[in-house]
Amino acid sequence: ISIFGSPEMTHLAPAAIDQFQQLGYLSPVSVISSPQAMMYRARLEAYETKIGHPVKGPLRTKPHLLFKWVDELMRHTTVLDSIEDLIGPDILCWNSWFWIKEGNAPSYVSWHQDSQYWGLDTSNLVTAWLALSPASDASGCMRVMPGSHLKEPMIHKDLYDDDNLLTRGQEIVDVDESKAVSMPLQTGEMSFHNIRIAHASGPNVTSERRIGLSLHYMPPQTTQLNSEWDCASLVRGVDRFGNFEQAPVPTCDFDPVTVAYHEKATTAMRELLFKGAKKVRPTI
């Protein structure tokens, strides 16, 4: 499938937009060059070296409030041009997450649907997943269940497996994996998937790290049903609804203003993700 449209029309080709609407995913989309992605990876790993361990816990959540370069990626023109073709010209970014699997580690993501846990009343949220290192089948790239976003929500159980990167170890009870499609990405490439699509990823059995950054975009008319307070970042167009508090923009890495806001925002995210859970993990 040809991904890109003509410059005078849409960024994405009509067939690519149609695939996203019908199947719930699109991959791969070239966003930044491999050297650019490696530069961003170097910035992340320089910080990890400074603190003496990989980013984990709250540092994985909403890193656009901590790292100026993540905020810049969140607002990247190529990314937003694609998102605009999928959800319209007014765009909020609700959240960002780091998804890191160390080499030869058992970490995985179970089959799940984000719409079951995020409390957002939209079927139009798009997750953009950017590869800062190669994401292959061997290193645990994402897999999706095509068309599952158009069907009834699937039954989930909270299993709390220690190796599951999800907060509650939430897992769909019965999945026919023969219908799954892999979305391998080269460094600098991105995939898109709908909030309602069932997706998962296996462990990284290579010797190299698999580093991904997810960015979650939604139209401003979205509301949060499961929390009295939530925040988002206006990244394109206008917000005529005001359903989410506008998050501050960092002026530099670890801007004191956005660091303080990050603590408030990740605490609220933690409460949201564990709402209704039988128990709570120590960190998200």
Disulfide bonds with the S-S distance in Angstrom:
none
